[in-house]
Amino acid sequence: MAGRVHLFYSSSVSHTISFLSPLYSATSRLRPICLRRTSPPAHMFCTCSTAADANPVPSGTPSSDPFVLTTPLYYVNAPPHMGSAYTTIAADAVARFQRLLGKKVIFITGTDEHGEKIATAAAASGSSPSDHCDAISQSYKALWNNLDIAYDRFIRTTDPQHEDIVREFYSRVLAKGDIYRADYEGLYCINCEEYKDEKELIKDNCCPIHLKPCVARKEDNYFFALSKYQKKLEEILRKNPEFVQPASRLNEVRGWVNSGLKDFSISRAAVDWGIPVPNDNKQTIYVWFDALLGYVSALSEGESQADLDTVVSNGWPASLHLIGKDILRFHAVYWPAMLLSAGLSLPKTVFGHGFLTKDGMKMGKSLGNTIEPDDLVKNFGSDAVRYFFLKEVELGSDGDYSEDRFINSVNAGLANTIGNLLNRTLGLLKKNCDSTLFVDSSVAAEGNPLKETVEDLVDKARDNYENLSLSAACDALLEVANAGNLYMNNRAPWTGFKIGGDSADAAAKDLVVILEIMRILAITLSPITPGLSLKMYMQLGFTEDQFYTTTWGESEWGGLKGGQVMGQPEPVFLRIDKKTGGEAPEVPKKNSPKKAVKKTDKAPQTQAAAQA
């Protein structure tokens, strides 16, 4: 890892810097955040068109293109909290669903490791910034493993390859005439790493997010000409309402842009822990200008000195940036303008989800009111944590956590509705049919309206997954499980087995119908609860490798075959004891997130019934 680097300058960059030299001693006080300002000379705003300028609006990606999605790159001033985990769990569910559709997925996460807060946090702990970043970055990787996060790329902004991309990107924007130098004076939030407009602040000049006073600062910095892209961003937001989601976030972004964009500082004179500005090692590149490029540099495929064009060809533009609403401005205003300046395509969608709250307040490391995700996983298991936050918090809205709500939701959905149905059905099958299916599930469901009901609900779940309505997808799949429970209670197959004859045959068919429902649920719930789904699938007589090579198409009715032997009926999810807490049953795990989504040739899906 290299925190500080020596820079290489091309002749074109040197020429541009020389061209800008009259501004280096500028004494005008620029106020990009609504204070009085002196605009840079008009000749610096190059109006020549580029490919990105001509067609800046995200367009549909051919099916052969990868589905690239990202979480934010998490700031390593402190270990991860539940807010970070929530974003990553949601992104993982989206990635797993897209893989089920058969798409090539590149799921990017990682850590943002430069900036003032990092150096301060390292000093407070008595370590170097480099050692601090190593430790905290590893804690993120460990948590993602515990939460069954199957990411494809983990980028650190201290990676040498990333720093190379940042320097090249900066040089492109400089050559475009979109970077200039001027004085700046304003109120700065250290936790946001951002200068604030006074009208954004609350009492005593406090940041409304971190509730801490902003500090007055005056610096001689380099600025990005964001105002140049005012009309272009207005056009993008007007023509592409899907660019920012949900609709409430789009309205926020339109409001910011329509109120007038102000140029913003992209360097810091008082921060040593960062990437030096080309030709001026007394300043470092602003942490956001650096970190946003992690989404691009993460596409490097191991090249030791990858250039920007090569990395971009590996999968850019991103299909989805999934972020918290507190960093929406950076991703939906600054980032698109930066990409336009460098001649790169824009991501298709920026989705700003809501906050997780505790006692009605946003959780955050700086506020000291976080829930420890490691403790939740240790006490309740990763599936319970994933299920609760994806089902009970609508993506895009705020959601509040309480332990009672957590336990009640998980017990009702995973233990009672799903786990109990599978266990009692397998118990009846073992007792009356030697754990062997009587007929194919397609035959068992002939003329049964339940089949159509399940198919409709699965289609509904798919639509919700595709629309990022993960809570609604959970609800639709719970309806499938509820339909199975109702069918079991109404048909009472235990009675048919007691009667014998045709009634026993009908009861055996009923069990096949219910187990087919469980097979479908194991596949369609796997983006939400991968560990639980694996246990369900294996109890239905399939192998682990078969589970990891399933596709959404296999959720169509008819996957179970007559003669297939089911596994032994064991609880796949234990109820949580409200008094003592509880620990979910151990789930077989792969050795790494990547192995968990491997693609291999499928094994035969039917196991022969043992001879009596």
N, C-alpha and C positions, 0 to 999 in steps of 0.2 A: 504494500500500500504506500502511495506517495502523497503526502499532504501538500507539499510545496514542489513546484516543478520549474524547470528551465524552459523557456519558450523558444520556438523556432519561428522566424518571420519570413514570409515570402516577399518578393519584391513588390507585389501588388499591395500588400498590407502596409509595407513601409511607405509606399507612395501615398497611400490614403492618410496615414498618420501625419506625414509631412504637409499634406494638403490642409489638415485640420489645425495645424500648429498655431494659427492666429488666435484660436479660442483658448489655448492653454492658459493664458494669463487673464482670461475674462474676469472682470470684476462685477458683472451684473449678477444680481441675486435671483436665481431662477426659483420659482415657486410652483412646482408641478402639482401641488395638491391644493389649489385654490388660493394660494397667496399670490402677491404680485410677482410677475415673472417677465423676463425678457426672452422672447422666442429666438431660437437659433436662426441664422440667416436662411432666407428662402431657398437659396441655391443648394443648400444641403439636403433638401427634400427631393431626392431623385424621383422622377415620375415615370421612368422607363418601365415598361411592362415586363413581367416574367410569366412563366407558365402558371405559377401559383396565383399571380395577380389576375390572369385571364380567366382562370377557373378556380376560384378560391373555395368554392362551396363543396363540402364533402359529398361524394357521389357513391352510388352503390358499388360494393366490391364484388367482383366475379366470385363464383362459388369456389374457384381454385385458390383464391387468396386466403391466407391464414386469418383466423379470428384473433386479433391482438387485443388484450384487455389489460388494464393496469390498475393497481391500487396507487395511492400516493406513495412517494418514497418517504418513509417515516423518519422524523427527526430524532436523532440519538442523544438528545440532552438527558434522557432518562429512559428506563426500561419500558416496554410496551404496556399499555393499559387496555381496558375493554373497548374503548372507542376505536383504537387501532385494530383490535381483533375483529370488531363488528364489520368494518369495511372489508377486511380480508376474507372473512367467512362468506360474506355476500358475493365478493368477486370469485371466490372458489366455487360457489354454487353455480354461478353463471358459466364459469369455465367448464365445469363437469357436465353441465347440460349441453353446451356446445360440442363437447367431445362425444356425447351420446348421439348427437346429430351427425356424427361422422366428420366433423370439421377438424382441420389442423388448427390447434389452439396454441397460442403463445401467451401464457399468463405471466405477467411481469409484476414483481414486487421488489422491495429493497429498502435501502436506508439513505437518508440525506445526512451527510456527515461534515459539512463545512459550516462556518459561520460563528458569530460571536457567542451565541448560547453554548455551543459545543466547547469552545475554549474555556468559557467560564465554568461549565459543569465539570470539565476535566480537572481544572485547577482546584475546584472545591473538593474533589475526591482524591487529590494528591497524585494524579496520574497525568501522563502526557495526553494531548488530544488524540494521537494515534492509538495509544493503548485503550483509551476510553472508547473510541469508536469501535475497535475490535470487540471489546467486551459487550457493548450494548447491541451491536449488530448481531452477534452470536445469540443474544437472548431473544431477538426477534425470530431467528431461524429455529431456535428450540421451541418457542411457542407455536410457530406455524406447524411444526412437526406434531406437536401434541394435539393441535386442532385439526389434524388431517388436511392441511392445506397443500394441495398438489400443484404448486407453482412450477413454472418452467424456467424462469430466469430470476435470479436475485442479484440486483445491481447495487453496488455501493458507489457513492459519488467520489470516493477516494481511490477508486480503481484507476490505474493509469490509462486504460482504454477510454474511460469516460472523460478524463481530463483532456485527452487528445481531441475528442469530439467537441467538447466545450470550446476549446481554443479555435478549432476550425470554424465552428458555428459563429463565434464572436467575430472572427475575421470576415466572414461573409456579410454579416450585418454591418460591420464597420465599412466594408467596401461599398455597400449599398448606399452609404451616406446617412445611415439611421442612428449613428452614435456620435455624440458630441460631448464637450466638456463645459461645465459651468458650476457656479457655487449653488449650494442648497442650504436652507435653514428651515427647520420644522420640528415637529414633535414625533418622536420615534418610540415605537413599542418594541422592546428587545425581544419579547416572547414571540411576537408575530414576525420579527425581522422586517419591519415595514414602517415607513413614515405614515402618519395618520393625518387626515383632514380634521381640523378642530370640531367640525359639526358632527363627526362620527363619534366623538368621545363623550363620556358621561362625566359625572361630578368629579372635580379635582383632576381633570384631564386624564381620567382612567380609560384604558382600553375596554370596550364593552364585552370583549371575549375573555380576556385574562384578568380583568378587574384590578389591574395594577397601573400606577401612574406612568404616562409616557414621559420621556425625558427630552429636553430641548437640545438640539444638535445643529451644528453648522459644519458643512463639509464641502470640499471641492471634489466633485464626483463626475463620472461619466454618465450620460443619460441616453435612454432609448427613446426615439421619436414616436412614441405611441400615438400622439395626436394625428400623425400623418395617416393613420389607418382608421380614422373615425368613420368615414363614409363606407369604406370596405367592410368594416365589421357591422355597420348598420345593415348593409345589403345582405351579408351572410345570415344575420339573425332574422331578417325579414323573409328571405327566400327559403330558409331551412329551419323551421320550427323544431325539428328533431335534433338539431345540433346541441341544444342545451335542454336537459330534462331533469325533473318533471316540469310541467308548465309554470309552476310558481317560481322555479329557479330561472327559467327563460325570461319571465317578466322582470326579475331582479336585474339580470344582465342587460336587458334592453334599457332599463332605467339608468343604469350606470353609463352605458354607452351614449344614450340620447342626451344625457346631462352634460356631455362634453368630456372627451378624454384628455388627460394631462400626461405629459412625458414623465417618465419615472427613472430614478437613479438605478443604475445597474453596476455600481461599484461602491466599495467602502474603503475609506482611507484609514480607519481605525481598527480594522479587522485583519489580523495576520493569518488566521487559520482559514485559508481558502486558496483558490486558483488565482495567481497573479494576473493582472490585466496585461495584455500584450503591450510591450514597449513602455510599461510603467509599473515596475515591480513594487512601487510604494502603495499600490492599491490592489485589492482583490475583487474578483467578480462577485457581484451580489448573489447571495445564497439561492434565491429563487431562479435567477437567470441560469445559474449552474444546475440546480436540481431538476428543473423541468426537462432538461435535456437527457436525464436518465432514462426517460421513456424511449428515446431514440438509441442511446448508446447501449441499452440492454439488448438490442437486436444484434449486437456484434456476436459472431459465432466463433469466438476464440482467436480472432486475428490479433496479433500482437500490436500492430499499428494500423488499425482499420481506419479508412477515411470515411467521411460523412456519406458520400454517395453509395459506397458499398454497404454500409450499415443500413441505410434507408431502404436499399433494394431487398433486404432480408425480411421485410414485413410491414414497413411503414406505409400508410398511416394506420394508427391505432383504430380499432373498431369502437372501443369504449374506454374512457377514463372514468373510473368510479372513485368519487372523492366525498369528503365531508363538505357541507355547505359553507363552512367558515373559510375555505380556501377556493371558493368558486371564482372570485375575481381573477386570481392568478391563472386559473386554468381556462376560463371562458372569455377573458379579455386580453390579458398580457400574452399568454401562450399562443393564441391564434395570430396575433400581430407579429410576434417574434418569428413564427413559422413563415408567414407571408413575406417578411423581410428577407429571410434566408432562402426563399424560393422553394419551400417544402410544402407538401400537402397538409391539410388540416385533419385532425381526428374526426371521426364520424359523429361521435356522441360524447358529451361531457355530462355525466349524471351526478348531481349533488344530493346526497342523502342527508337525512336529518341527524340531530344529535341524540345520543343516548343520555338520558338524564338520571340523576339520583337525587331524590328529594327536590325534584323540579329544577335542578341545575345541571348544565352541561358538565359531563365528566371531562377532566383534563389533568395532565400531570402538574401543570403550574397551579391549579386550583386545589390540589391535594384531596380530591374527593372521588378517586377512581375505585373501580372494582377490579380486583386482581384476577385476570383471566386464568392464570395458572392454578389459583385456588379453586375456581369453579370447575376446571377440567379435572383436577385431582379429586374433588368431592363428588362430582356428578357425571363425569365422562364427557368426551368431546361431542358425542351425538346430542346429548341433552343441551349443551351450551349452544351448539349450532342450531338445533331445532327451535329453541326458545327465541333467540334473537332474530331468526329469519321468519318465524311464524307470527310472533307477537309484535314485531316492529315492522310496520309497512315501510318498505324502502322508499325514501323520499320524505318521510314524516319523522318527527321526533318520537322517541319511545322511552318509557320509564321502566326501570328495573326495581323489582322488590323480590325478596326471596320467596315469599308466599306465592306470588304470582308465578314465579319460575317453577316451583315445585308442583303447583296445581296444573299448570299447562303441560309440563312434561309427563306427569303421571297420567293425565287424562288422554293425551295423544299417543305417546309411545308405549307406555306400559299397559293401559287398559284397552284402548281401541285397537291398536295394531298388535302389540306383543301377545296379549291374551287371546286374541282371535286365532293367531297362528298356533299358539301352544295348545289350545283346546281342540283345534281341528286335527293337528298331528296326533294328539292323544287318542282321539276317536279312531283315526285311521290305523294307528298301531294296534289298538284293542280289537278292532273289528275286521281289518283288512291286511294285517301283517305289514303295515306301513307301505303298502303297494297300491298304486293308483288302479282303479277299476277299469277306466276307459280314457281315451284322449279327452282333453278339456274341451275341444271343439265339439265332440260328440255329446259330452255331458251337458253342454249349454244349448243344445238344439231346442228352439222354441222357447227359450228362457229369456224374458225381457230384461233380466239383470245384466246380461251380456251387453246389450245396447246401452244401458244406464252407465256401466263402467266405461265403455268406449267413449261415450259423450264426456264423461268427467275427465278422462285422460286427455282428450283433445282440449278441454278447457284448461287443464293444468299446463299443457304444452304452450298454449297461447299466452298464459300468464308468465311462464318462464321466459318466453321470447320478449315479452313486454317489460321484463324486469320487475314484475309484480310477484315477488317471491312469496310473500305472505298469502296472497290469493292462490298461488300454486299449491302451497301447503294445505289450504282450506279445501281445495278441490280434491286432493288426494285423501284427505281425512274423510271426505264424503264417500269416497270409494270404500274405505275401511268400514265406515258406518253402515254402508249398504251391505257389506259382507256380514257384519254382526247381526243386522236385522234379518237377513236371509237365514242365517244360522238359527236364530231364535224362532222365526216363523216356521221353518221346515222341521226343526227338532229332529235331526237325523238319528239321535240316540233312540228315539221311539221306533223308527223304522227298523233299526237293527234288532230291537227286541222282538218285533213282529215277525221278521224274517221274510223269505221269499222275495216277491217283487218289491215289497216295501224296503227290504234291506238293499236291493240293487239300486233303488231310487236314492236311498240314504248314501250309498257309496258314491253315486254320481254327484250328490250335493256336496260331499267333501271335496271332490275334484274341482267343482265350480269355485268353492271358497279358496282352495289352494292356488287355483289359477289367479284369483284376485290378489293373493299374497305375492305370487310371482311378479305380477304386473307392478304391484306396489314396490317391491324390492328394486326394480329397475327405475321407476319414475321418481322414487323418493331418494335415490342415491346421490343426487346433487346436494340434498339437504343433510341427510344422515348416512354418509358412506359406510361407516362401520356397522351400524344396525342393518343396513341393506345387505351387506356382505353376509352377515350371520343368517338373515332370512333366506337368502339365495342358497346358501350351503345347506340349510335345513331342508330345502326343497329338492335335494338330491343332486345339486350342481357343484362344480368345483370352483375354487378360488380363481383360477385362470379364466374359466368361463364367465365369471362375474366381471372381471376386468376387461373383457372384450365384448360385452353386450353393447347394443345400440338402442336408440329409442324405438326403432322399427320393431324390435323384439318385444315391445310392450303390447303389440297387437295380440288379441285373444287367440289362444291355440298353442301355446308353447309347451304345455305339459302333455306327456304321452302315456297312454295306458301301459302298465307294467313297470313304470318308473318307480324306483324305491326312494322313499323320503328318509330324511335323517331322523334321529331320535328327538322327541319333543322335549326341548329344554328352553327355559325362558330366555328370550333374546334381549329383554330389557326389564330390569327389576324396578319395582316401585321405589320411589325415594321416601324414606321415613322422615316426616317433618320434624320429629324431635331430635333425631340423631344425625340427620343428613344421610347420605348414602353414596355408594360408589357403583356406577354402572358396571355390568359384567364386562370382563376383558374381551376386547375385540381383536381378532387376528389383524396385525398390521404389516404392511410392507416395510422394507428396510428404509425406504426413502420416498418422498412425495412423487418423484418421477417414476419410480418403479410401480407405484400404485395406479398409474394410468398407462401402463405399457400396452402396446398393440402387438398381439401375437396371433398365430393361427388358432382358430377356435377348436376346442375339443368337441367330440360328439356330445349332444345335449341330452341324450337319453341314456340312463343306466339300465342294464338288463335286470329284471326282477330275479331275485334268488329263487332257486327251485325249492319247493316244499319238501 
